[in-house]
Amino acid sequence: MKIILHLGAQRTATTTLQHYMRLHSKALAAEGVGFWGPMRTRHSRLFSGLFVSGDDQVRDEHIALARARVNRALDATARLDVKALIISDENMLGSARGNLQSEALYGMAAHRLRAFGEVFDGRIDRVMLGTRRLDEYWASTMAYAVKRGASLPGNRKLEAVAKGTRSWRDVIEDIAAVFDTSELEVHQHEAFASYPDLRIAQAAGCGALPVNQPNLWLNQAPDIEELRGILTKGKAKGLPEGTGRYQPFDATQRAALKEKFADDMFWLAAQGSKLATYVENNLLEETGKSLSPATERGHDYDQARGMGRAR
C-alpha cells in the first residue's frame, strides 16, 4: 500500500481537498484510494500528543504510543485492499496562528515534522505540499484570523512579514530533510484550488475521479465587506476602501513578497536541489491559462530551468 502524506498547508485549499475526499469516498475506494483526514488523525486521536511540544521523555512516549496506533490503523487499512492511502492534516506542518505570532512561515516545521517522521518510520512514499503566492497567503491568513477574533494587522507586523527571510523554499527544505526517503511533490494553490480531483488522481496514480463541483472552494477567507461586518466600527477603520479581496500590504510590500515567491518557484522549477518535484495542472495549460509567477517577471519556467536562487 502506497502511503501519501498531504501536509497542507493552510490557506491552500486543503479543506476543499479533504471535503472532496469525504464526499467521494465510494468512488475513491473503487479506485483503491483510501483517506484519513482530520476527523481520523485528530478527532479520533490517532495523532494524539504529536502536535504539542514537551520534554524529550514525554515526546518519546507520545511518539511510541502514536506509532503503535498508526501501525495498527495502517495494517487494518491495507486489509481493505487500499492501494494508495492519502493522509491529510495541515496541523502537522504548523498553524496559521503560529505563523502570525512568529511573523514567519512555518518556522517550527522541522521540529514538528520530526515526530511524524519517527511515527511513520520510513513508510511514507510521497509527501504533498500546497504553496500559495506569499502576498495572498499572508493576506488570506490575516483575514481568516480576524474572522476568528483577531485584530487587523498593524503596520509593524505587515512590514515584518514583508521583510521576513523565510519562504516556501525553506519549508520545502525542512520537509525534505525529515522525509528524506520519500518523494516530495509541490503544487500551487492557484492551479489546484478548484481541481482536487486532478491533484488526488495524480498523487495516487489512479484513474479519472468524479469532477469537483464547479467553483467549490471551502473555508475561504472573508473579503473586505465581510470583514467590515465582523469588526466593530472603530476597529474597521483599518480596512481598505471598497470591496473585494482583503489585501493589507502596500505596493512595495506586495512586490517584495511576490518576488520572494517567484524566486522560490524558479528554484523549484530548476530542480537545482533535486529535493522536490513541481506538479503543474495540465488542464489549465490546455485552456491557455497561466498561473506561473515567472510570467510576471517576463519569463516562463522553461527559460528558468537551470537557474537557482543564491542563498
Backbone as numpy.savetxt, mean C-alpha at the origin, in Angstrom:
# Nx Ny Nz CAx CAy CAz Cx Cy Cz
1.19 -24.73 -2.26 0.35 -23.53 -2.26 1.23 -22.29 -2.26
1.01 -21.40 -3.22 1.75 -20.15 -3.29 1.15 -19.17 -2.28
2.01 -18.53 -1.49 1.56 -17.57 -0.48 1.98 -16.17 -0.91
0.99 -15.28 -1.02 1.21 -13.91 -1.49 0.83 -12.95 -0.38
1.75 -12.09 0.01 1.52 -11.14 1.09 1.28 -9.75 0.49
0.09 -9.23 0.67 -0.24 -7.88 0.19 -0.14 -6.93 1.38
0.86 -6.06 1.36 1.13 -5.17 2.48 0.34 -3.86 2.43
-0.43 -3.65 1.42 -1.12 -2.37 1.30 -0.39 -1.50 0.28
-0.09 -0.27 0.50 -0.16 0.47 1.76 -1.53 1.14 1.91
-1.71 1.83 3.06 -2.92 2.61 3.22 -3.02 3.67 2.13
-4.26 4.04 1.81 -4.57 5.08 0.83 -4.15 4.70 -0.59
-4.01 3.37 -0.85 -3.70 2.92 -2.20 -4.75 1.93 -2.69
-6.00 2.13 -2.28 -7.15 1.29 -2.66 -7.04 -0.13 -2.10
-6.40 -0.26 -0.96 -6.29 -1.57 -0.30 -7.66 -2.08 0.13
-8.50 -1.19 0.68 -9.84 -1.59 1.12 -10.67 -2.08 -0.06
-10.52 -1.44 -1.21 -11.25 -1.86 -2.41 -10.84 -3.27 -2.82
-9.54 -3.54 -2.81 -9.06 -4.88 -3.16 -9.59 -5.92 -2.19
-9.57 -5.61 -0.90 -10.06 -6.57 0.10 -11.56 -6.80 -0.05
-12.30 -5.74 -0.30 -13.75 -5.87 -0.51 -14.04 -6.72 -1.75
-13.28 -6.49 -2.80 -13.47 -7.27 -4.03 -13.28 -8.76 -3.74
-12.25 -9.11 -3.00 -11.96 -10.52 -2.75 -13.03 -11.17 -1.88
-13.55 -10.42 -0.91 -14.65 -10.96 -0.10 -15.91 -11.13 -0.96
-16.19 -10.13 -1.81 -17.40 -10.15 -2.63 -17.39 -11.30 -3.64
-16.19 -11.62 -4.15 -16.10 -12.64 -5.21 -15.35 -13.89 -4.72
-15.56 -14.25 -3.48 -14.84 -15.38 -2.90 -15.11 -16.69 -3.64
-16.33 -16.88 -4.12 -16.66 -18.14 -4.82 -15.95 -18.20 -6.17
-15.96 -17.09 -6.90 -15.26 -17.06 -8.19 -13.76 -17.24 -8.00
-13.22 -16.66 -6.95 -11.80 -16.81 -6.65 -11.48 -18.26 -6.29
-12.36 -18.86 -5.48 -12.14 -20.25 -5.08 -12.15 -21.18 -6.29
-13.01 -20.88 -7.26 -13.06 -21.69 -8.48 -11.75 -21.64 -9.25
-10.99 -20.54 -9.06 -9.68 -20.38 -9.70 -8.54 -20.83 -8.79
-8.92 -21.36 -7.62 -7.90 -21.83 -6.69 -7.24 -20.74 -5.88
-7.93 -19.60 -5.74 -7.37 -18.45 -5.01 -8.09 -18.30 -3.67
-7.31 -18.28 -2.59 -7.85 -18.05 -1.26 -7.51 -16.66 -0.77
-8.18 -16.22 0.31 -7.99 -14.85 0.80 -8.09 -14.80 2.31
-7.08 -14.18 2.92 -7.15 -13.79 4.32 -7.04 -12.27 4.38
-8.05 -11.62 4.90 -8.01 -10.18 5.06 -7.99 -9.80 6.52
-8.19 -8.52 6.84 -8.16 -8.08 8.23 -9.14 -8.79 9.14
-10.27 -9.25 8.61 -11.22 -9.98 9.45 -10.60 -11.27 9.97
-9.69 -11.82 9.19 -9.00 -13.05 9.61 -7.73 -12.72 10.41
-6.95 -11.80 9.90 -5.64 -11.55 10.52 -5.75 -10.77 11.83
-6.74 -9.86 11.90 -6.88 -9.04 13.11 -8.05 -9.47 13.98
-9.24 -9.49 13.40 -10.43 -9.75 14.18 -10.46 -11.18 14.72
-9.86 -12.10 14.00 -9.77 -13.48 14.50 -8.46 -13.72 15.25
-7.68 -12.63 15.41 -6.47 -12.63 16.23 -5.36 -13.53 15.70
-5.37 -13.79 14.40 -4.31 -14.61 13.81 -2.94 -13.96 13.99
-2.91 -12.62 13.85 -1.66 -11.87 14.00 -1.56 -11.19 15.36
-2.29 -11.68 16.33 -2.31 -11.06 17.65 -0.90 -10.90 18.22
-0.60 -9.70 18.71 0.69 -9.42 19.32 1.77 -8.97 18.38
1.51 -9.01 17.08 2.56 -8.67 16.12 2.54 -7.20 15.70
1.47 -6.48 16.06 1.35 -5.09 15.65 1.89 -4.12 16.70
2.35 -4.64 17.83 2.81 -3.77 18.92 4.27 -4.06 19.22
4.94 -3.07 19.78 6.34 -3.23 20.18 6.40 -3.70 21.63
7.47 -4.38 21.98 7.66 -4.84 23.35 9.10 -5.24 23.55
9.42 -5.69 24.74 10.79 -6.14 24.95 11.02 -7.43 24.18
12.27 -7.83 24.05 12.63 -8.97 23.20 11.94 -10.25 23.63
11.84 -10.49 24.93 11.23 -11.73 25.39 9.75 -11.79 25.04
9.05 -10.67 25.28 7.62 -10.62 24.95 7.43 -10.75 23.44
8.26 -10.07 22.68 8.19 -10.13 21.23 8.37 -11.56 20.75
9.38 -12.25 21.26 9.64 -13.63 20.85 8.47 -14.55 21.20
7.84 -14.29 22.33 6.68 -15.11 22.73 5.52 -14.89 21.77
5.28 -13.63 21.43 4.20 -13.33 20.47 4.48 -13.99 19.12
5.71 -13.91 18.68 6.07 -14.49 17.38 5.90 -16.00 17.39
6.33 -16.65 18.45 6.20 -18.11 18.53 4.73 -18.53 18.51
3.90 -17.83 19.26 2.47 -18.16 19.28 1.82 -17.90 17.93
2.16 -16.75 17.32 1.59 -16.42 16.02 2.06 -17.40 14.95
3.33 -17.81 15.00 3.84 -18.78 14.02 3.04 -20.08 14.08
2.73 -20.55 15.30 1.96 -21.79 15.45 0.55 -21.62 14.89
-0.08 -20.47 15.18 -1.44 -20.21 14.66 -1.43 -20.14 13.15
-0.46 -19.41 12.59 -0.39 -19.23 11.14 -0.12 -20.55 10.44
0.79 -21.35 10.97 1.09 -22.63 10.34 -0.12 -23.56 10.33
-0.87 -23.57 11.43 -2.09 -24.39 11.45 -3.09 -23.90 10.41
-3.24 -22.58 10.33 -4.19 -22.00 9.38 -3.74 -22.25 7.93
-2.45 -22.15 7.67 -1.94 -22.41 6.32 -2.16 -23.87 5.93
-1.91 -24.76 6.84 -2.13 -26.19 6.55 -3.60 -26.46 6.25
-4.48 -25.85 7.03 -5.92 -26.05 6.81 -6.34 -25.47 5.46
-5.79 -24.33 5.10 -6.13 -23.71 3.81 -5.61 -24.56 2.65
-4.42 -25.09 2.78 -3.85 -25.93 1.72 -4.71 -27.17 1.48
-5.33 -27.68 2.53 -6.19 -28.86 2.38 -7.47 -28.55 1.60
-7.78 -27.28 1.42 -8.95 -26.87 0.65 -8.64 -26.76 -0.83
-7.47 -27.22 -1.22 -7.02 -27.19 -2.62 -6.82 -25.77 -3.13
-6.40 -24.90 -2.24 -6.06 -23.52 -2.63 -4.68 -23.53 -3.27
-4.59 -22.96 -4.45 -3.30 -22.92 -5.15 -2.52 -21.64 -4.86
-3.25 -20.54 -4.61 -2.60 -19.26 -4.29 -3.41 -18.58 -3.19
-2.75 -18.28 -2.09 -3.40 -17.62 -0.96 -2.89 -16.18 -0.88
-3.82 -15.21 -0.93 -3.46 -13.80 -0.80 -3.80 -13.35 0.62
-2.80 -12.88 1.33 -2.97 -12.37 2.70 -2.79 -10.86 2.64
-3.85 -10.13 2.98 -3.83 -8.67 2.83 -4.14 -7.99 4.16
-3.17 -7.23 4.66 -3.37 -6.46 5.88 -2.39 -5.29 5.89
-2.90 -4.08 5.67 -2.04 -2.91 5.56 -1.36 -2.52 6.86
-1.87 -3.02 8.00 -1.25 -2.69 9.28 0.08 -3.41 9.50
0.39 -4.40 8.67 1.70 -5.03 8.78 2.80 -4.00 8.51
2.56 -3.12 7.57 3.55 -2.15 7.14 3.69 -1.00 8.13
2.62 -0.65 8.78 2.58 0.49 9.69 1.21 1.13 9.61
1.08 2.31 10.15 -0.22 2.99 10.14 -0.11 4.37 9.53
-1.19 4.82 8.93 -1.23 6.17 8.39 -1.09 7.19 9.51
-1.68 6.88 10.65 -1.56 7.78 11.81 -0.11 7.89 12.25
0.60 6.75 12.26 2.01 6.78 12.62 2.83 7.60 11.65
2.49 7.51 10.37 3.19 8.32 9.37 3.00 9.81 9.63
1.78 10.20 9.98 1.52 11.61 10.25 2.24 12.08 11.50
2.26 11.22 12.51 2.93 11.60 13.75 4.43 11.76 13.56
5.02 10.84 12.79 6.47 10.89 12.57 6.87 11.77 11.39
5.87 12.17 10.61 6.09 12.99 9.40 7.03 12.28 8.42
6.92 10.97 8.37 7.76 10.15 7.50 6.97 8.95 7.01
7.38 8.41 5.89 6.66 7.31 5.24 7.11 5.96 5.80
6.29 5.38 6.67 6.53 4.05 7.23 7.97 3.89 7.74
8.34 4.78 8.64 9.69 4.76 9.18 10.01 3.52 10.00
8.96 2.85 10.52 9.16 1.65 11.34 8.88 0.38 10.54
8.82 0.47 9.23 8.44 -0.69 8.41 9.37 -1.88 8.63
10.66 -1.66 8.59 11.61 -2.78 8.74 11.43 -3.47 10.08
11.28 -2.68 11.14 11.11 -3.24 12.48 9.83 -4.06 12.57
8.74 -3.51 12.06 7.45 -4.21 12.13 7.46 -5.48 11.28
8.01 -5.37 10.08 7.94 -6.49 9.15 8.82 -7.67 9.57
9.87 -7.39 10.34 10.73 -8.50 10.78 9.96 -9.55 11.57
8.98 -9.09 12.35 8.16 -10.04 13.11 7.37 -10.95 12.17
6.82 -10.37 11.11 6.05 -11.18 10.16 6.97 -12.08 9.34
8.17 -11.60 9.05 9.14 -12.43 8.36 9.48 -13.67 9.17
9.60 -13.50 10.48 9.90 -14.64 11.35 8.71 -15.58 11.46
7.51 -15.02 11.50 6.31 -15.86 11.60 6.17 -16.76 10.37
6.37 -16.19 9.18 6.20 -16.97 7.95 7.45 -17.75 7.58
8.59 -17.40 8.14 9.81 -18.20 8.07 10.13 -18.68 6.65
10.19 -17.73 5.70 10.59 -18.07 4.35 9.51 -18.68 3.48
8.27 -18.72 3.94 7.20 -19.36 3.18 6.49 -18.42 2.22
6.81 -17.11 2.27 6.15 -16.15 1.39 6.79 -16.20 0.00
5.98 -16.46 -1.00 6.48 -16.53 -2.38 6.54 -15.14 -3.03
5.55 -14.31 -2.72 5.47 -13.01 -3.39 4.93 -11.97 -2.41
5.49 -10.76 -2.48 5.02 -9.64 -1.68 4.53 -8.56 -2.63
3.36 -7.99 -2.34 2.77 -6.93 -3.15 2.74 -5.62 -2.36
3.09 -4.54 -3.03 3.02 -3.21 -2.42 2.39 -2.24 -3.40
1.40 -1.50 -2.94 0.83 -0.41 -3.73 1.46 0.91 -3.33
1.81 1.74 -4.30 2.35 3.07 -4.04 1.39 4.12 -4.57
1.67 5.36 -4.24 0.83 6.45 -4.74 1.68 7.71 -4.81
1.37 8.58 -5.75 2.08 9.85 -5.82 2.11 10.49 -4.43
3.28 10.94 -4.01 3.45 11.38 -2.63 2.58 12.59 -2.27
2.40 13.51 -3.19 1.55 14.66 -2.86 0.11 14.22 -2.63
-0.34 13.22 -3.40 -1.71 12.73 -3.24 -1.82 11.77 -2.05
-0.78 10.97 -1.84 -0.80 10.06 -0.69 -0.95 10.85 0.61
-0.10 11.88 0.78 -0.13 12.64 2.03 -1.42 13.45 2.16
-1.89 14.01 1.06 -3.14 14.77 1.11 -4.31 13.87 1.49
-4.36 12.67 0.91 -5.42 11.72 1.23 -5.32 11.28 2.69
-4.11 11.03 3.15 -3.90 10.62 4.54 -4.35 11.70 5.51
-4.03 12.94 5.19 -4.40 14.06 6.06 -5.91 14.28 6.07
-6.54 14.18 4.90 -7.99 14.36 4.83 -8.71 13.26 5.60
-8.23 12.03 5.46 -8.88 10.92 6.16 -8.68 11.06 7.67
-7.53 11.57 8.08 -7.28 11.79 9.51 -8.25 12.81 10.08
-8.55 13.86 9.32 -9.52 14.86 9.75 -10.90 14.22 9.91
-11.25 13.35 8.99 -12.52 12.64 9.08 -12.63 11.85 10.38
-11.47 11.40 10.88 -11.46 10.60 12.11 -11.14 11.43 13.35
-11.22 12.75 13.22 -11.11 13.59 14.40 -9.88 14.45 14.52
-8.92 14.33 13.61 -7.70 15.14 13.67 -7.97 16.55 13.17
-7.03 17.44 13.48 -7.11 18.82 12.97 -6.44 18.90 11.62
-6.73 19.97 10.90 -6.03 20.20 9.64 -4.53 20.38 9.91
-3.68 19.90 9.01 -2.23 20.06 9.22 -1.82 21.52 9.12
-0.89 21.92 9.99 -0.38 23.28 9.94 0.78 23.41 8.97
1.22 24.62 8.77 2.30 24.88 7.82 3.59 24.15 8.18
3.89 24.05 9.48 5.12 23.38 9.89 5.10 21.92 9.48
3.98 21.24 9.70 3.88 19.83 9.34 3.95 19.64 7.83
3.27 20.49 7.10 3.29 20.38 5.64 4.71 20.55 5.10
5.42 21.51 5.64 6.79 21.74 5.19 7.70 20.58 5.57
7.50 20.02 6.77 8.32 18.88 7.21 8.09 17.67 6.32
6.84 17.42 5.95 6.52 16.29 5.08 7.11 16.51 3.69
6.95 17.71 3.17 7.44 18.01 1.82 8.96 17.89 1.73
9.65 18.24 2.81 11.11 18.21 2.81 11.68 16.89 3.32
10.82 15.98 3.72 11.28 14.70 4.25 12.07 13.91 3.21
13.02 13.15 3.70 13.89 12.41 2.78 13.40 10.99 2.49
12.51 10.47 3.34 12.08 9.09 3.16 11.00 9.00 2.09
11.12 8.01 1.20 10.18 7.87 0.09 9.86 6.39 -0.13
9.13 6.10 -1.21 8.75 4.72 -1.48 9.98 3.83 -1.71
11.03 4.40 -2.26 12.24 3.59 -2.46 12.74 3.04 -1.13
12.71 3.85 -0.09 13.15 3.39 1.22 12.25 2.27 1.75
10.95 2.42 1.53 10.01 1.39 1.96 10.27 0.09 1.21
10.47 0.19 -0.10 10.75 -1.00 -0.93 12.03 -1.68 -0.46
13.05 -0.91 -0.15 14.30 -1.49 0.31 14.13 -2.17 1.67
13.31 -1.59 2.54 13.03 -2.23 3.84 12.32 -3.57 3.65
11.33 -3.59 2.77 10.58 -4.83 2.52 11.49 -5.89 1.94
12.29 -5.51 0.96 13.18 -6.46 0.30 14.21 -7.04 1.27
14.64 -6.26 2.23 15.62 -6.74 3.20 15.02 -7.80 4.11
13.74 -7.66 4.45 13.08 -8.63 5.32 12.68 -9.88 4.55
12.03 -9.69 3.40 11.55 -10.81 2.60 12.51 -11.04 1.43
13.75 -11.34 1.77 14.80 -11.39 0.75 14.74 -12.61 -0.15
13.93 -13.61 0.21 13.78 -14.79 -0.65 12.47 -14.76 -1.42
11.70 -13.68 -1.29 10.39 -13.56 -1.95 10.48 -12.62 -3.14
9.61 -12.82 -4.12 9.46 -11.85 -5.20 8.74 -10.63 -4.64
9.18 -9.47 -5.01 8.54 -8.23 -4.57 7.99 -7.50 -5.79
6.69 -7.25 -5.78 6.03 -6.54 -6.88 5.44 -5.23 -6.38
5.64 -4.19 -7.16 5.17 -2.86 -6.79 4.28 -2.32 -7.91
3.15 -1.76 -7.53 2.27 -1.15 -8.53 1.84 0.23 -8.04
1.27 1.01 -8.95 0.78 2.34 -8.62 -0.72 2.32 -8.34
-1.11 3.01 -7.30 -2.51 3.18 -6.95 -3.32 3.67 -8.15
-2.78 4.65 -8.87 -3.50 5.25 -9.99 -3.83 4.23 -11.07
-3.01 3.19 -11.20 -3.20 2.21 -12.26 -4.21 1.12 -11.89
-4.32 0.78 -10.59 -5.11 -0.37 -10.21 -6.22 -0.09 -9.20
-6.44 1.17 -8.82 -7.46 1.47 -7.81 -8.83 0.93 -8.21
-9.16 1.04 -9.49 -10.46 0.56 -9.98 -10.39 -0.81 -10.63
-9.21 -1.44 -10.58 -9.02 -2.73 -11.26 -8.41 -3.79 -10.34
-9.02 -4.04 -9.18 -8.46 -5.08 -8.31 -8.49 -6.46 -8.95
-9.47 -6.70 -9.83 -9.57 -7.99 -10.52 -8.32 -8.27 -11.35
-7.81 -7.24 -12.05 -6.62 -7.43 -12.88 -5.39 -7.67 -12.02
-5.28 -6.90 -10.94 -4.09 -7.02 -10.09 -4.05 -8.38 -9.39
-5.20 -8.86 -8.94 -5.27 -10.14 -8.25 -4.97 -11.29 -9.21
-5.56 -11.24 -10.41 -5.33 -12.29 -11.39 -3.85 -12.37 -11.75
-3.22 -11.22 -11.90 -1.80 -11.21 -12.25 -0.97 -11.78 -11.11
-1.25 -11.37 -9.90 -0.45 -11.81 -8.75 -0.62 -13.30 -8.50
-1.86 -13.80 -8.62 -2.13 -15.20 -8.33 -1.84 -16.11 -9.51
-1.68 -15.53 -10.71 -1.42 -16.34 -11.88 -2.62 -17.18 -12.29
-3.82 -16.61 -12.14 -5.04 -17.35 -12.47 -5.70 -16.76 -13.71
-6.82 -17.33 -14.10 -7.56 -16.85 -15.25 -8.30 -15.57 -14.95
-9.08 -15.13 -15.92 -9.84 -13.89 -15.77 -10.82 -13.98 -14.62
-10.94 -12.92 -13.84 -11.84 -12.87 -12.70 -12.99 -11.92 -13.00
-14.07 -11.99 -12.22 -15.19 -11.06 -12.45 -14.71 -9.62 -12.46
-15.23 -8.85 -13.40 -14.82 -7.46 -13.53 -15.31 -6.67 -12.32
-14.46 -5.81 -11.80 -14.83 -4.98 -10.67 -15.99 -4.06 -11.03
-16.85 -3.78 -10.06 -17.97 -2.86 -10.31 -17.43 -1.52 -10.79
-18.03 -0.94 -11.80 -17.54 0.35 -12.34 -17.44 1.41 -11.26
-16.29 2.03 -11.20 -16.04 3.16 -10.29 -16.18 2.80 -8.81
-16.10 1.49 -8.49 -16.13 1.10 -7.08 -14.76 1.35 -6.48
-14.70 2.26 -5.56 -13.44 2.64 -4.93 -13.79 3.04 -3.51
-13.53 2.14 -2.58 -14.00 2.31 -1.22 -13.02 3.09 -0.36
-13.57 3.61 0.74 -12.75 4.27 1.78 -11.98 5.48 1.25
-12.58 6.17 0.30 -11.92 7.35 -0.25 -11.87 8.47 0.80
-10.86 9.29 0.70 -10.73 10.43 1.62 -11.81 11.46 1.30
-12.27 12.20 2.30 -13.27 13.23 2.05 -12.71 14.37 1.21
-13.55 14.96 0.37 -13.12 16.12 -0.42 -13.32 17.39 0.39
-13.06 18.53 -0.23 -13.11 19.80 0.49 -14.50 20.07 1.06
-15.54 19.79 0.27 -16.90 20.03 0.76 -17.22 19.16 1.97
-16.81 17.89 1.92 -17.05 16.99 3.06 -16.29 17.47 4.29
-15.04 17.88 4.08 -14.25 18.37 5.21 -14.87 19.62 5.82
-15.43 20.46 4.97 -16.07 21.67 5.47 -17.27 21.31 6.34
-17.93 20.21 6.03 -19.06 19.77 6.84 -18.62 19.08 8.12
-17.43 18.50 8.10 -16.92 17.79 9.27 -16.38 18.76 10.32
-15.65 19.77 9.88 -14.98 20.70 10.77 -15.92 21.79 11.27
-15.64 22.28 12.45 -16.39 23.44 12.94 -16.00 24.66 12.11
-16.82 25.71 12.20 -16.59 26.89 11.36 -15.20 27.48 11.56
-14.74 27.53 12.80 -13.44 28.11 13.08 -12.30 27.27 12.53
-12.38 25.96 12.71 -11.32 25.08 12.26 -11.31 24.91 10.75
-12.44 25.17 10.10 -12.52 25.00 8.65 -11.86 26.15 7.89
-11.41 27.19 8.60 -10.79 28.33 7.93 -9.53 27.96 7.17
-8.88 26.87 7.59 -7.66 26.46 6.93 -7.87 25.72 5.62
-9.12 25.46 5.27 -9.41 24.75 4.02 -9.29 25.68 2.82
-8.85 25.14 1.68 -8.81 25.96 0.46 -10.22 26.34 0.03
-10.33 27.38 -0.75 -11.62 27.78 -1.30 -12.06 26.77 -2.36
-13.34 26.77 -2.66 -13.86 25.95 -3.75 -14.21 24.54 -3.34
-14.20 23.65 -4.34 -14.60 22.26 -4.13 -13.52 21.34 -4.71
-13.79 20.05 -4.64 -12.88 19.08 -5.22 -11.97 18.43 -4.20
-10.96 17.74 -4.68 -10.06 16.99 -3.82 -9.24 17.92 -2.92
-9.09 17.52 -1.69 -8.32 18.31 -0.73 -6.84 18.19 -1.06
-6.17 19.33 -1.19 -4.73 19.34 -1.45 -4.11 20.48 -0.64
-3.51 20.16 0.51 -3.02 21.21 1.41 -1.67 21.80 1.04
-0.91 21.11 0.18 0.44 21.57 -0.14 0.42 22.70 -1.16
1.35 23.64 -1.01 1.46 24.70 -2.00 2.22 24.18 -3.22
2.34 25.02 -4.25 2.93 24.58 -5.52 4.36 24.09 -5.35
5.15 24.76 -4.52 6.55 24.37 -4.32 6.63 23.03 -3.60
5.81 22.86 -2.59 5.81 21.60 -1.84 5.34 20.44 -2.71
4.32 20.69 -3.50 3.83 19.63 -4.39 4.88 19.24 -5.41
5.57 20.23 -5.93 6.61 19.94 -6.92 7.71 19.06 -6.31
8.08 19.34 -5.06 9.11 18.55 -4.40 8.65 17.11 -4.19
7.40 16.93 -3.77 6.87 15.59 -3.55 6.71 14.83 -4.85
6.26 15.52 -5.90 6.12 14.88 -7.20 7.48 14.42 -7.74
8.47 15.26 -7.59 9.81 14.91 -8.09 10.38 13.72 -7.34
10.14 13.68 -6.03 10.63 12.56 -5.23 9.99 11.25 -5.69
8.68 11.31 -5.95 7.99 10.11 -6.42 8.46 9.71 -7.81
8.66 10.68 -8.69 9.15 10.37 -10.03 10.53 9.73 -9.97
11.38 10.21 -9.08 12.70 9.61 -8.89 12.57 8.15 -8.47
11.64 7.89 -7.55 11.42 6.51 -7.11 10.98 5.61 -8.26
10.08 6.11 -9.09 9.57 5.30 -10.19 10.61 5.10 -11.29
11.45 6.11 -11.53 12.56 5.94 -12.45 13.48 4.82 -11.96
13.82 4.90 -10.69 14.69 3.88 -10.09 14.07 2.50 -10.19
12.77 2.41 -9.91 12.09 1.13 -9.95 12.02 0.58 -11.37
11.69 1.44 -12.34 11.61 1.00 -13.73 12.97 0.56 -14.25
14.01 1.23 -13.78 15.36 0.89 -14.23 15.83 -0.43 -13.65
15.20 -0.86 -12.55 15.56 -2.12 -11.89 17.05 -2.15 -11.54
17.60 -0.96 -11.22 19.01 -0.90 -10.90 19.37 -1.72 -9.68
18.44 -1.85 -8.75 18.72 -2.60 -7.53 18.33 -4.07 -7.64
17.53 -4.41 -8.64 17.02 -5.78 -8.80 16.20 -6.24 -7.59
15.68 -5.30 -6.83 14.94 -5.67 -5.62 13.48 -5.95 -5.88
12.91 -5.26 -6.87 11.46 -5.34 -7.07 11.11 -5.24 -8.54
9.92 -5.74 -8.86 9.38 -5.66 -10.22 8.23 -4.67 -10.24
8.26 -3.76 -11.18 7.18 -2.79 -11.34 6.10 -3.40 -12.21
4.87 -3.44 -11.70 3.74 -4.05 -12.41 2.87 -2.95 -13.01
2.66 -3.01 -14.30 1.86 -2.02 -15.00 0.49 -2.59 -15.36
-0.46 -1.71 -15.60 -1.80 -2.08 -16.03 -1.85 -1.96 -17.55
-1.71 -3.07 -18.23 -1.67 -3.05 -19.69 -2.99 -2.61 -20.32
-4.08 -2.81 -19.58 -5.38 -2.38 -20.09 -5.41 -0.87 -20.29
-4.81 -0.15 -19.35 -4.77 1.31 -19.48 -3.88 1.73 -20.64
-2.80 1.00 -20.85 -1.93 1.30 -21.98 -2.67 1.13 -23.29
-3.49 0.08 -23.36 -4.23 -0.21 -24.59 -5.26 0.87 -24.89
-5.78 1.53 -23.83 -6.78 2.57 -24.05 -6.15 3.95 -24.19
-4.83 3.97 -24.20 -4.13 5.23 -24.44 -3.95 6.10 -23.23
-4.22 5.59 -22.03 -4.05 6.37 -20.82 -2.64 6.20 -20.28
-2.05 7.26 -19.83 -0.71 7.20 -19.25 -0.75 7.69 -17.81
-0.24 6.87 -16.91 -0.23 7.23 -15.51 1.19 7.37 -14.98
2.14 7.36 -15.88 3.54 7.40 -15.46 3.94 8.79 -15.01
4.52 8.90 -13.79 5.00 10.21 -13.36 6.16 10.68 -14.22
6.78 9.75 -14.93 7.88 10.13 -15.80 7.39 11.02 -16.93
6.12 10.83 -17.33 5.57 11.65 -18.42 5.59 13.12 -18.05
5.38 13.42 -16.76 5.36 14.80 -16.31 6.72 15.45 -16.46
7.75 14.67 -16.55 9.09 15.21 -16.66 9.61 15.13 -18.09
8.70 14.81 -19.03 9.08 14.81 -20.43 9.77 13.54 -20.88
9.56 12.44 -20.14 10.19 11.17 -20.50 9.16 10.07 -20.35
9.53 8.88 -20.79 8.73 7.72 -20.46 9.64 6.68 -19.84
9.06 5.60 -19.35 9.86 4.62 -18.61 10.88 3.91 -19.49
10.57 3.75 -20.77 11.55 3.10 -21.64 12.83 3.92 -21.70
12.68 5.24 -21.75 13.86 6.10 -21.77 14.59 6.07 -20.44
13.86 5.71 -19.37 14.46 5.75 -18.04 15.23 4.48 -17.70
15.06 3.42 -18.46 15.72 2.17 -18.11 17.23 2.36 -18.12
17.85 1.85 -17.08 19.27 2.01 -16.94 19.67 3.19 -16.09
18.66 4.04 -15.73 18.95 5.19 -14.89 18.64 4.83 -13.44
19.33 5.43 -12.51 19.08 5.21 -11.09 19.14 6.52 -10.35
18.70 6.50 -9.12 18.72 7.71 -8.29 19.97 7.68 -7.43
20.69 8.78 -7.42 21.86 8.87 -6.55 21.40 8.87 -5.10
22.10 8.14 -4.27 21.73 8.04 -2.86 22.69 8.85 -2.01
